[in-house]
Amino acid sequence: MGYWKKHPKKDLEAMLGECHAHGWRISRGKGYYQLRCPCGLHRKSVNLTPSSPNYGLNLLKWFHRQDCWKEVR
C-alpha cells in the first residue's frame, strides 16, 4: 500500500500500486482517485465503485498504452 487511502477492491488497489511503481502520482477525490503521469501530459480517474467487472483490466491496458509508462527498475 502506498501513501493513498486503500481502495476497497483488491484488484484496483494492486493496479494503483503498479501505477505508483511506474512513477504515476495518485491523489484521492470524492468517489474517485486521480492519477497523473510523470510527464504531466496524461491523467486518469479511477472510480471507487466501478460499473464493469473488467474495469481494472481495461484501466491497466490504458496505462500500458501511454508513452510515459516507464519500466520498473
Distance bins in CASP14 RR format, pairs under 12 A and 6 or more apart:
PFRMAT RR
TARGET T0000
AUTHOR 0000-0000-0000
RMODE 2
METHOD distances of the structure
MODEL  1
1 7 0 0 0 0 1 0 0 0 0 0 0
1 10 0 0 0 0 0 1 0 0 0 0 0
1 13 1 0 0 1 0 0 0 0 0 0 0
1 14 0 0 0 0 0 1 0 0 0 0 0
1 16 0 0 0 0 1 0 0 0 0 0 0
1 17 1 0 0 1 0 0 0 0 0 0 0
1 20 0 0 0 0 1 0 0 0 0 0 0
1 26 0 0 0 0 0 1 0 0 0 0 0
2 13 0 0 0 0 1 0 0 0 0 0 0
2 14 0 0 0 0 0 1 0 0 0 0 0
2 16 1 0 0 1 0 0 0 0 0 0 0
2 17 1 0 0 1 0 0 0 0 0 0 0
2 18 0 0 0 0 0 1 0 0 0 0 0
2 19 0 0 0 0 0 1 0 0 0 0 0
2 20 1 0 0 1 0 0 0 0 0 0 0
2 21 0 0 0 0 1 0 0 0 0 0 0
2 24 0 0 0 0 0 1 0 0 0 0 0
2 25 0 0 0 0 0 1 0 0 0 0 0
2 26 1 0 0 1 0 0 0 0 0 0 0
2 28 0 0 0 0 0 1 0 0 0 0 0
2 33 0 0 0 0 0 1 0 0 0 0 0
3 16 0 0 0 0 0 1 0 0 0 0 0
3 17 0 0 0 0 0 1 0 0 0 0 0
3 20 0 0 0 0 1 0 0 0 0 0 0
3 25 0 0 0 0 1 0 0 0 0 0 0
3 26 1 0 0 1 0 0 0 0 0 0 0
3 27 0 0 0 0 1 0 0 0 0 0 0
3 28 0 0 0 0 1 0 0 0 0 0 0
3 33 0 0 0 0 0 1 0 0 0 0 0
4 12 0 0 0 0 0 1 0 0 0 0 0
4 13 0 0 0 0 1 0 0 0 0 0 0
4 16 1 0 0 1 0 0 0 0 0 0 0
4 17 0 0 0 0 1 0 0 0 0 0 0
4 19 0 0 0 0 0 1 0 0 0 0 0
4 20 1 0 0 1 0 0 0 0 0 0 0
4 24 0 0 0 0 0 1 0 0 0 0 0
4 25 0 0 0 0 1 0 0 0 0 0 0
4 26 1 0 1 0 0 0 0 0 0 0 0
4 27 1 0 0 1 0 0 0 0 0 0 0
4 28 1 0 1 0 0 0 0 0 0 0 0
4 29 0 0 0 0 0 1 0 0 0 0 0
4 32 0 0 0 0 0 1 0 0 0 0 0
4 33 1 0 0 1 0 0 0 0 0 0 0
4 34 0 0 0 0 0 1 0 0 0 0 0
4 35 0 0 0 0 1 0 0 0 0 0 0
4 46 0 0 0 0 0 1 0 0 0 0 0
4 48 0 0 0 0 0 1 0 0 0 0 0
5 13 0 0 0 0 0 1 0 0 0 0 0
5 16 0 0 0 0 0 1 0 0 0 0 0
5 26 0 0 0 0 1 0 0 0 0 0 0
5 27 0 0 0 0 0 1 0 0 0 0 0
5 28 1 0 1 0 0 0 0 0 0 0 0
5 29 0 0 0 0 1 0 0 0 0 0 0
5 30 0 0 0 0 0 1 0 0 0 0 0
5 31 0 0 0 0 0 1 0 0 0 0 0
5 32 0 0 0 0 0 1 0 0 0 0 0
5 33 0 0 0 0 1 0 0 0 0 0 0
5 48 0 0 0 0 0 1 0 0 0 0 0
6 12 0 0 0 0 1 0 0 0 0 0 0
6 13 1 0 1 0 0 0 0 0 0 0 0
6 14 0 0 0 0 0 1 0 0 0 0 0
6 16 0 0 0 0 1 0 0 0 0 0 0
6 17 0 0 0 0 0 1 0 0 0 0 0
6 26 0 0 0 0 0 1 0 0 0 0 0
6 28 0 0 0 0 0 1 0 0 0 0 0
6 33 0 0 0 0 0 1 0 0 0 0 0
6 48 0 0 0 0 0 1 0 0 0 0 0
7 13 1 0 1 0 0 0 0 0 0 0 0
7 14 0 0 0 0 1 0 0 0 0 0 0
7 15 0 0 0 0 1 0 0 0 0 0 0
7 16 1 0 1 0 0 0 0 0 0 0 0
7 17 0 0 0 0 1 0 0 0 0 0 0
7 19 0 0 0 0 0 1 0 0 0 0 0
7 20 0 0 0 0 0 1 0 0 0 0 0
7 26 0 0 0 0 1 0 0 0 0 0 0
7 28 0 0 0 0 1 0 0 0 0 0 0
7 31 0 0 0 0 0 1 0 0 0 0 0
7 32 0 0 0 0 0 1 0 0 0 0 0
7 33 1 0 0 1 0 0 0 0 0 0 0
7 35 0 0 0 0 0 1 0 0 0 0 0
7 46 1 0 0 1 0 0 0 0 0 0 0
7 47 0 0 0 0 1 0 0 0 0 0 0
7 48 1 0 0 1 0 0 0 0 0 0 0
7 49 0 0 0 0 0 1 0 0 0 0 0
7 50 0 0 0 0 1 0 0 0 0 0 0
7 55 0 0 0 0 0 1 0 0 0 0 0
7 56 0 0 0 0 0 1 0 0 0 0 0
7 59 0 0 0 0 0 1 0 0 0 0 0
8 16 0 0 0 0 0 1 0 0 0 0 0
8 31 0 0 0 0 0 1 0 0 0 0 0
8 33 0 0 0 0 0 1 0 0 0 0 0
8 46 0 0 0 0 0 1 0 0 0 0 0
8 47 0 0 0 0 0 1 0 0 0 0 0
8 48 1 0 0 1 0 0 0 0 0 0 0
8 49 0 0 0 0 1 0 0 0 0 0 0
8 50 0 0 0 0 0 1 0 0 0 0 0
9 15 0 0 0 0 1 0 0 0 0 0 0
9 16 0 0 0 0 0 1 0 0 0 0 0
9 33 0 0 0 0 0 1 0 0 0 0 0
9 46 0 0 0 0 1 0 0 0 0 0 0
9 47 0 0 0 0 1 0 0 0 0 0 0
9 48 0 0 0 0 1 0 0 0 0 0 0
9 49 0 0 0 0 1 0 0 0 0 0 0
9 50 1 0 0 1 0 0 0 0 0 0 0
9 52 0 0 0 0 0 1 0 0 0 0 0
9 53 0 0 0 0 0 1 0 0 0 0 0
9 55 0 0 0 0 1 0 0 0 0 0 0
9 56 0 0 0 0 1 0 0 0 0 0 0
9 59 0 0 0 0 0 1 0 0 0 0 0
10 16 0 0 0 0 0 1 0 0 0 0 0
10 17 0 0 0 0 0 1 0 0 0 0 0
10 56 0 0 0 0 0 1 0 0 0 0 0
11 17 0 0 0 0 0 1 0 0 0 0 0
11 18 0 0 0 0 0 1 0 0 0 0 0
11 46 0 0 0 0 0 1 0 0 0 0 0
11 50 0 0 0 0 1 0 0 0 0 0 0
11 53 0 0 0 0 1 0 0 0 0 0 0
11 54 0 0 0 0 0 1 0 0 0 0 0
11 55 0 0 0 0 1 0 0 0 0 0 0
11 56 1 0 0 1 0 0 0 0 0 0 0
11 57 0 0 0 0 1 0 0 0 0 0 0
11 58 0 0 0 0 0 1 0 0 0 0 0
11 59 0 0 0 0 1 0 0 0 0 0 0
11 60 0 0 0 0 1 0 0 0 0 0 0
12 18 0 0 0 0 0 1 0 0 0 0 0
12 19 0 0 0 0 0 1 0 0 0 0 0
12 26 0 0 0 0 0 1 0 0 0 0 0
12 32 0 0 0 0 0 1 0 0 0 0 0
12 33 0 0 0 0 1 0 0 0 0 0 0
12 35 0 0 0 0 0 1 0 0 0 0 0
12 46 1 0 0 1 0 0 0 0 0 0 0
12 47 0 0 0 0 1 0 0 0 0 0 0
12 48 0 0 0 0 1 0 0 0 0 0 0
12 49 0 0 0 0 0 1 0 0 0 0 0
12 50 1 0 0 1 0 0 0 0 0 0 0
12 52 0 0 0 0 0 1 0 0 0 0 0
12 53 0 0 0 0 0 1 0 0 0 0 0
12 54 0 0 0 0 0 1 0 0 0 0 0
12 55 1 0 0 1 0 0 0 0 0 0 0
12 56 1 0 1 0 0 0 0 0 0 0 0
12 57 0 0 0 0 0 1 0 0 0 0 0
12 58 0 0 0 0 0 1 0 0 0 0 0
12 59 1 0 0 1 0 0 0 0 0 0 0
12 60 0 0 0 0 1 0 0 0 0 0 0
13 19 0 0 0 0 0 1 0 0 0 0 0
13 20 0 0 0 0 0 1 0 0 0 0 0
13 26 0 0 0 0 0 1 0 0 0 0 0
13 33 0 0 0 0 0 1 0 0 0 0 0
13 46 0 0 0 0 0 1 0 0 0 0 0
13 48 0 0 0 0 0 1 0 0 0 0 0
13 56 0 0 0 0 0 1 0 0 0 0 0
14 20 0 0 0 0 0 1 0 0 0 0 0
14 21 0 0 0 0 0 1 0 0 0 0 0
14 56 0 0 0 0 1 0 0 0 0 0 0
14 57 0 0 0 0 0 1 0 0 0 0 0
14 59 0 0 0 0 0 1 0 0 0 0 0
14 60 0 0 0 0 1 0 0 0 0 0 0
15 21 0 0 0 0 0 1 0 0 0 0 0
15 22 0 0 0 0 0 1 0 0 0 0 0
15 24 0 0 0 0 0 1 0 0 0 0 0
15 26 0 0 0 0 0 1 0 0 0 0 0
15 33 0 0 0 0 1 0 0 0 0 0 0
15 35 0 0 0 0 1 0 0 0 0 0 0
15 44 0 0 0 0 0 1 0 0 0 0 0
15 46 1 0 0 1 0 0 0 0 0 0 0
15 50 0 0 0 0 0 1 0 0 0 0 0
15 55 0 0 0 0 1 0 0 0 0 0 0
15 56 1 0 1 0 0 0 0 0 0 0 0
15 57 0 0 0 0 1 0 0 0 0 0 0
15 58 0 0 0 0 0 1 0 0 0 0 0
15 59 1 0 0 1 0 0 0 0 0 0 0
15 60 1 0 1 0 0 0 0 0 0 0 0
15 61 0 0 0 0 0 1 0 0 0 0 0
15 62 0 0 0 0 0 1 0 0 0 0 0
15 63 0 0 0 0 1 0 0 0 0 0 0
15 64 0 0 0 0 0 1 0 0 0 0 0
16 22 0 0 0 0 0 1 0 0 0 0 0
16 23 0 0 0 0 0 1 0 0 0 0 0
16 24 0 0 0 0 1 0 0 0 0 0 0
16 25 0 0 0 0 0 1 0 0 0 0 0
16 26 1 0 1 0 0 0 0 0 0 0 0
16 27 0 0 0 0 0 1 0 0 0 0 0
16 28 0 0 0 0 0 1 0 0 0 0 0
16 32 0 0 0 0 0 1 0 0 0 0 0
16 33 1 0 0 1 0 0 0 0 0 0 0
16 34 0 0 0 0 0 1 0 0 0 0 0
16 35 1 0 0 1 0 0 0 0 0 0 0
16 44 0 0 0 0 0 1 0 0 0 0 0
16 46 1 0 0 1 0 0 0 0 0 0 0
16 48 0 0 0 0 0 1 0 0 0 0 0
16 56 0 0 0 0 0 1 0 0 0 0 0
16 59 0 0 0 0 1 0 0 0 0 0 0
16 60 0 0 0 0 0 1 0 0 0 0 0
16 63 0 0 0 0 0 1 0 0 0 0 0
17 23 0 0 0 0 0 1 0 0 0 0 0
17 24 0 0 0 0 1 0 0 0 0 0 0
17 25 0 0 0 0 0 1 0 0 0 0 0
17 26 0 0 0 0 1 0 0 0 0 0 0
17 33 0 0 0 0 0 1 0 0 0 0 0
17 35 0 0 0 0 0 1 0 0 0 0 0
17 46 0 0 0 0 0 1 0 0 0 0 0
17 60 0 0 0 0 0 1 0 0 0 0 0
17 63 0 0 0 0 0 1 0 0 0 0 0
17 72 0 0 0 0 0 1 0 0 0 0 0
18 24 0 0 0 0 1 0 0 0 0 0 0
18 26 0 0 0 0 0 1 0 0 0 0 0
18 35 0 0 0 0 0 1 0 0 0 0 0
18 56 0 0 0 0 0 1 0 0 0 0 0
18 59 0 0 0 0 0 1 0 0 0 0 0
18 60 1 0 0 1 0 0 0 0 0 0 0
18 63 1 0 0 1 0 0 0 0 0 0 0
18 64 0 0 0 0 1 0 0 0 0 0 0
18 69 0 0 0 0 0 1 0 0 0 0 0
18 70 0 0 0 0 0 1 0 0 0 0 0
18 71 0 0 0 0 0 1 0 0 0 0 0
18 72 0 0 0 0 1 0 0 0 0 0 0
19 25 0 0 0 0 1 0 0 0 0 0 0
19 26 1 0 0 1 0 0 0 0 0 0 0
19 33 0 0 0 0 1 0 0 0 0 0 0
19 34 0 0 0 0 0 1 0 0 0 0 0
19 35 1 0 1 0 0 0 0 0 0 0 0
19 36 0 0 0 0 1 0 0 0 0 0 0
19 37 0 0 0 0 1 0 0 0 0 0 0
19 38 0 0 0 0 0 1 0 0 0 0 0
19 42 0 0 0 0 0 1 0 0 0 0 0
19 43 0 0 0 0 0 1 0 0 0 0 0
19 44 0 0 0 0 1 0 0 0 0 0 0
19 46 0 0 0 0 1 0 0 0 0 0 0
19 56 0 0 0 0 0 1 0 0 0 0 0
19 59 0 0 0 0 1 0 0 0 0 0 0
19 60 0 0 0 0 1 0 0 0 0 0 0
19 62 0 0 0 0 0 1 0 0 0 0 0
19 63 1 0 0 1 0 0 0 0 0 0 0
19 64 0 0 0 0 0 1 0 0 0 0 0
19 66 0 0 0 0 0 1 0 0 0 0 0
19 68 0 0 0 0 0 1 0 0 0 0 0
19 69 0 0 0 0 1 0 0 0 0 0 0
19 70 0 0 0 0 0 1 0 0 0 0 0
19 72 0 0 0 0 0 1 0 0 0 0 0
20 26 1 0 1 0 0 0 0 0 0 0 0
20 27 0 0 0 0 0 1 0 0 0 0 0
20 33 0 0 0 0 0 1 0 0 0 0 0
20 35 0 0 0 0 1 0 0 0 0 0 0
20 36 0 0 0 0 0 1 0 0 0 0 0
20 37 0 0 0 0 0 1 0 0 0 0 0
20 38 0 0 0 0 0 1 0 0 0 0 0
20 63 0 0 0 0 0 1 0 0 0 0 0
20 70 0 0 0 0 0 1 0 0 0 0 0
20 72 0 0 0 0 0 1 0 0 0 0 0
21 38 0 0 0 0 0 1 0 0 0 0 0
21 63 0 0 0 0 0 1 0 0 0 0 0
21 69 0 0 0 0 0 1 0 0 0 0 0
21 70 0 0 0 0 1 0 0 0 0 0 0
21 71 0 0 0 0 0 1 0 0 0 0 0
21 72 1 0 1 0 0 0 0 0 0 0 0
21 73 0 0 0 0 1 0 0 0 0 0 0
22 35 0 0 0 0 0 1 0 0 0 0 0
22 36 0 0 0 0 0 1 0 0 0 0 0
22 37 0 0 0 0 1 0 0 0 0 0 0
22 38 0 0 0 0 1 0 0 0 0 0 0
22 39 0 0 0 0 0 1 0 0 0 0 0
22 42 0 0 0 0 0 1 0 0 0 0 0
22 60 0 0 0 0 0 1 0 0 0 0 0
22 63 1 0 0 1 0 0 0 0 0 0 0
22 64 0 0 0 0 1 0 0 0 0 0 0
22 66 0 0 0 0 1 0 0 0 0 0 0
22 68 0 0 0 0 1 0 0 0 0 0 0
22 69 1 0 1 0 0 0 0 0 0 0 0
22 70 1 0 1 0 0 0 0 0 0 0 0
22 71 1 0 0 1 0 0 0 0 0 0 0
22 72 1 0 0 1 0 0 0 0 0 0 0
22 73 0 0 0 0 0 1 0 0 0 0 0
23 35 0 0 0 0 1 0 0 0 0 0 0
23 36 0 0 0 0 1 0 0 0 0 0 0
23 37 1 0 0 1 0 0 0 0 0 0 0
23 38 1 0 1 0 0 0 0 0 0 0 0
23 39 0 0 0 0 0 1 0 0 0 0 0
23 40 0 0 0 0 0 1 0 0 0 0 0
23 42 0 0 0 0 0 1 0 0 0 0 0
23 63 0 0 0 0 0 1 0 0 0 0 0
23 66 0 0 0 0 0 1 0 0 0 0 0
23 68 0 0 0 0 1 0 0 0 0 0 0
23 69 0 0 0 0 1 0 0 0 0 0 0
23 70 1 0 0 1 0 0 0 0 0 0 0
23 71 0 0 0 0 0 1 0 0 0 0 0
23 72 0 0 0 0 1 0 0 0 0 0 0
23 73 0 0 0 0 0 1 0 0 0 0 0
24 33 0 0 0 0 0 1 0 0 0 0 0
24 34 0 0 0 0 0 1 0 0 0 0 0
24 35 1 0 1 0 0 0 0 0 0 0 0
24 36 1 0 0 1 0 0 0 0 0 0 0
24 37 1 0 1 0 0 0 0 0 0 0 0
24 38 1 0 0 1 0 0 0 0 0 0 0
24 39 0 0 0 0 0 1 0 0 0 0 0
24 40 0 0 0 0 1 0 0 0 0 0 0
24 41 0 0 0 0 0 1 0 0 0 0 0
24 42 0 0 0 0 1 0 0 0 0 0 0
24 43 0 0 0 0 1 0 0 0 0 0 0
24 44 0 0 0 0 1 0 0 0 0 0 0
24 46 0 0 0 0 0 1 0 0 0 0 0
24 59 0 0 0 0 0 1 0 0 0 0 0
24 60 0 0 0 0 0 1 0 0 0 0 0
24 62 0 0 0 0 0 1 0 0 0 0 0
24 63 1 0 0 1 0 0 0 0 0 0 0
24 66 0 0 0 0 1 0 0 0 0 0 0
24 68 0 0 0 0 1 0 0 0 0 0 0
24 69 0 0 0 0 1 0 0 0 0 0 0
24 70 0 0 0 0 1 0 0 0 0 0 0
24 72 0 0 0 0 0 1 0 0 0 0 0
25 33 0 0 0 0 0 1 0 0 0 0 0
25 34 0 0 0 0 1 0 0 0 0 0 0
25 35 1 0 0 1 0 0 0 0 0 0 0
25 36 1 0 1 0 0 0 0 0 0 0 0
25 37 0 0 0 0 1 0 0 0 0 0 0
25 38 1 0 0 1 0 0 0 0 0 0 0
25 39 0 0 0 0 0 1 0 0 0 0 0
25 40 0 0 0 0 1 0 0 0 0 0 0
25 42 0 0 0 0 0 1 0 0 0 0 0
25 43 0 0 0 0 1 0 0 0 0 0 0
25 44 0 0 0 0 0 1 0 0 0 0 0
25 68 0 0 0 0 0 1 0 0 0 0 0
26 32 0 0 0 0 0 1 0 0 0 0 0
26 33 1 0 1 0 0 0 0 0 0 0 0
26 34 1 0 0 1 0 0 0 0 0 0 0
26 35 1 0 1 0 0 0 0 0 0 0 0
26 36 0 0 0 0 1 0 0 0 0 0 0
26 37 0 0 0 0 0 1 0 0 0 0 0
26 43 0 0 0 0 0 1 0 0 0 0 0
26 44 0 0 0 0 0 1 0 0 0 0 0
26 45 0 0 0 0 0 1 0 0 0 0 0
26 46 0 0 0 0 1 0 0 0 0 0 0
27 33 1 0 0 1 0 0 0 0 0 0 0
27 34 1 0 1 0 0 0 0 0 0 0 0
27 35 0 0 0 0 1 0 0 0 0 0 0
27 36 1 0 0 1 0 0 0 0 0 0 0
27 43 0 0 0 0 1 0 0 0 0 0 0
27 44 0 0 0 0 0 1 0 0 0 0 0
27 45 0 0 0 0 0 1 0 0 0 0 0
27 46 0 0 0 0 0 1 0 0 0 0 0
28 34 1 0 0 1 0 0 0 0 0 0 0
28 35 0 0 0 0 0 1 0 0 0 0 0
28 45 0 0 0 0 0 1 0 0 0 0 0
28 46 0 0 0 0 1 0 0 0 0 0 0
28 48 0 0 0 0 1 0 0 0 0 0 0
29 35 0 0 0 0 0 1 0 0 0 0 0
29 45 0 0 0 0 1 0 0 0 0 0 0
29 46 0 0 0 0 0 1 0 0 0 0 0
29 47 0 0 0 0 0 1 0 0 0 0 0
29 48 0 0 0 0 1 0 0 0 0 0 0
30 45 0 0 0 0 0 1 0 0 0 0 0
30 47 0 0 0 0 0 1 0 0 0 0 0
30 48 0 0 0 0 1 0 0 0 0 0 0
31 45 0 0 0 0 1 0 0 0 0 0 0
31 46 0 0 0 0 1 0 0 0 0 0 0
31 47 1 0 0 1 0 0 0 0 0 0 0
31 48 1 0 1 0 0 0 0 0 0 0 0
31 49 1 0 0 1 0 0 0 0 0 0 0
31 50 0 0 0 0 0 1 0 0 0 0 0
32 43 0 0 0 0 0 1 0 0 0 0 0
32 44 0 0 0 0 1 0 0 0 0 0 0
32 45 1 0 1 0 0 0 0 0 0 0 0
32 46 1 0 0 1 0 0 0 0 0 0 0
32 47 1 0 1 0 0 0 0 0 0 0 0
32 48 1 0 0 1 0 0 0 0 0 0 0
32 49 0 0 0 0 1 0 0 0 0 0 0
32 50 0 0 0 0 0 1 0 0 0 0 0
32 59 0 0 0 0 0 1 0 0 0 0 0
33 43 0 0 0 0 0 1 0 0 0 0 0
33 44 0 0 0 0 1 0 0 0 0 0 0
33 45 1 0 0 1 0 0 0 0 0 0 0
33 46 1 0 1 0 0 0 0 0 0 0 0
33 47 0 0 0 0 1 0 0 0 0 0 0
33 48 1 0 0 1 0 0 0 0 0 0 0
33 49 0 0 0 0 0 1 0 0 0 0 0
33 50 0 0 0 0 0 1 0 0 0 0 0
33 56 0 0 0 0 0 1 0 0 0 0 0
33 59 0 0 0 0 0 1 0 0 0 0 0
34 42 0 0 0 0 0 1 0 0 0 0 0
34 43 1 0 0 1 0 0 0 0 0 0 0
34 44 1 0 0 1 0 0 0 0 0 0 0
34 45 1 0 1 0 0 0 0 0 0 0 0
34 46 1 0 0 1 0 0 0 0 0 0 0
34 47 0 0 0 0 0 1 0 0 0 0 0
34 48 0 0 0 0 0 1 0 0 0 0 0
35 42 0 0 0 0 1 0 0 0 0 0 0
35 43 1 0 0 1 0 0 0 0 0 0 0
35 44 1 0 1 0 0 0 0 0 0 0 0
35 45 1 0 0 1 0 0 0 0 0 0 0
35 46 1 0 0 1 0 0 0 0 0 0 0
35 47 0 0 0 0 0 1 0 0 0 0 0
35 59 0 0 0 0 1 0 0 0 0 0 0
35 60 0 0 0 0 0 1 0 0 0 0 0
35 62 0 0 0 0 0 1 0 0 0 0 0
35 63 0 0 0 0 1 0 0 0 0 0 0
35 66 0 0 0 0 0 1 0 0 0 0 0
35 68 0 0 0 0 0 1 0 0 0 0 0
35 69 0 0 0 0 0 1 0 0 0 0 0
36 42 1 0 0 1 0 0 0 0 0 0 0
36 43 1 0 1 0 0 0 0 0 0 0 0
36 44 0 0 0 0 1 0 0 0 0 0 0
36 45 0 0 0 0 0 1 0 0 0 0 0
36 46 0 0 0 0 0 1 0 0 0 0 0
36 63 0 0 0 0 0 1 0 0 0 0 0
36 66 0 0 0 0 0 1 0 0 0 0 0
36 68 0 0 0 0 0 1 0 0 0 0 0
37 43 1 0 0 1 0 0 0 0 0 0 0
37 44 0 0 0 0 1 0 0 0 0 0 0
37 62 0 0 0 0 0 1 0 0 0 0 0
37 63 0 0 0 0 1 0 0 0 0 0 0
37 65 0 0 0 0 0 1 0 0 0 0 0
37 66 1 0 0 1 0 0 0 0 0 0 0
37 67 0 0 0 0 1 0 0 0 0 0 0
37 68 1 0 1 0 0 0 0 0 0 0 0
37 69 1 0 0 1 0 0 0 0 0 0 0
37 70 0 0 0 0 1 0 0 0 0 0 0
38 66 0 0 0 0 0 1 0 0 0 0 0
38 67 0 0 0 0 0 1 0 0 0 0 0
38 68 1 0 1 0 0 0 0 0 0 0 0
38 69 0 0 0 0 1 0 0 0 0 0 0
38 70 1 0 0 1 0 0 0 0 0 0 0
39 66 0 0 0 0 1 0 0 0 0 0 0
39 67 1 0 0 1 0 0 0 0 0 0 0
39 68 1 0 1 0 0 0 0 0 0 0 0
39 69 0 0 0 0 0 1 0 0 0 0 0
39 70 0 0 0 0 1 0 0 0 0 0 0
40 66 0 0 0 0 0 1 0 0 0 0 0
40 67 0 0 0 0 0 1 0 0 0 0 0
40 68 1 0 0 1 0 0 0 0 0 0 0
41 66 0 0 0 0 1 0 0 0 0 0 0
41 67 0 0 0 0 1 0 0 0 0 0 0
41 68 1 0 0 1 0 0 0 0 0 0 0
41 69 0 0 0 0 0 1 0 0 0 0 0
42 62 0 0 0 0 1 0 0 0 0 0 0
42 63 0 0 0 0 1 0 0 0 0 0 0
42 65 0 0 0 0 0 1 0 0 0 0 0
42 66 1 0 1 0 0 0 0 0 0 0 0
42 67 0 0 0 0 1 0 0 0 0 0 0
42 68 1 0 0 1 0 0 0 0 0 0 0
42 69 0 0 0 0 1 0 0 0 0 0 0
43 62 0 0 0 0 0 1 0 0 0 0 0
43 63 0 0 0 0 0 1 0 0 0 0 0
43 66 0 0 0 0 0 1 0 0 0 0 0
43 68 0 0 0 0 0 1 0 0 0 0 0
44 55 0 0 0 0 0 1 0 0 0 0 0
44 56 0 0 0 0 0 1 0 0 0 0 0
44 58 0 0 0 0 0 1 0 0 0 0 0
44 59 1 0 0 1 0 0 0 0 0 0 0
44 60 0 0 0 0 0 1 0 0 0 0 0
44 61 0 0 0 0 0 1 0 0 0 0 0
44 62 1 0 0 1 0 0 0 0 0 0 0
44 63 1 0 0 1 0 0 0 0 0 0 0
44 65 0 0 0 0 0 1 0 0 0 0 0
44 66 0 0 0 0 1 0 0 0 0 0 0
44 68 0 0 0 0 0 1 0 0 0 0 0
44 69 0 0 0 0 0 1 0 0 0 0 0
45 55 0 0 0 0 0 1 0 0 0 0 0
45 59 0 0 0 0 1 0 0 0 0 0 0
45 62 0 0 0 0 0 1 0 0 0 0 0
46 55 0 0 0 0 1 0 0 0 0 0 0
46 56 0 0 0 0 1 0 0 0 0 0 0
46 58 0 0 0 0 0 1 0 0 0 0 0
46 59 1 0 0 1 0 0 0 0 0 0 0
46 60 0 0 0 0 0 1 0 0 0 0 0
46 62 0 0 0 0 0 1 0 0 0 0 0
46 63 0 0 0 0 0 1 0 0 0 0 0
47 55 1 0 0 1 0 0 0 0 0 0 0
47 56 0 0 0 0 1 0 0 0 0 0 0
47 58 0 0 0 0 0 1 0 0 0 0 0
47 59 0 0 0 0 1 0 0 0 0 0 0
48 55 0 0 0 0 0 1 0 0 0 0 0
49 55 0 0 0 0 1 0 0 0 0 0 0
50 56 1 0 0 1 0 0 0 0 0 0 0
50 57 0 0 0 0 0 1 0 0 0 0 0
50 58 0 0 0 0 1 0 0 0 0 0 0
50 59 0 0 0 0 1 0 0 0 0 0 0
51 58 0 0 0 0 0 1 0 0 0 0 0
52 58 1 0 0 1 0 0 0 0 0 0 0
52 59 0 0 0 0 0 1 0 0 0 0 0
54 60 0 0 0 0 0 1 0 0 0 0 0
54 61 0 0 0 0 1 0 0 0 0 0 0
54 62 0 0 0 0 0 1 0 0 0 0 0
55 61 0 0 0 0 0 1 0 0 0 0 0
55 62 0 0 0 0 0 1 0 0 0 0 0
56 62 0 0 0 0 1 0 0 0 0 0 0
56 63 0 0 0 0 1 0 0 0 0 0 0
57 63 0 0 0 0 0 1 0 0 0 0 0
57 64 0 0 0 0 0 1 0 0 0 0 0
58 64 0 0 0 0 0 1 0 0 0 0 0
58 65 0 0 0 0 0 1 0 0 0 0 0
59 65 0 0 0 0 0 1 0 0 0 0 0
59 66 0 0 0 0 0 1 0 0 0 0 0
60 66 0 0 0 0 0 1 0 0 0 0 0
60 69 0 0 0 0 0 1 0 0 0 0 0
61 69 0 0 0 0 0 1 0 0 0 0 0
62 69 0 0 0 0 1 0 0 0 0 0 0
63 69 1 0 1 0 0 0 0 0 0 0 0
63 70 0 0 0 0 0 1 0 0 0 0 0
64 70 0 0 0 0 0 1 0 0 0 0 0
64 71 0 0 0 0 0 1 0 0 0 0 0
END
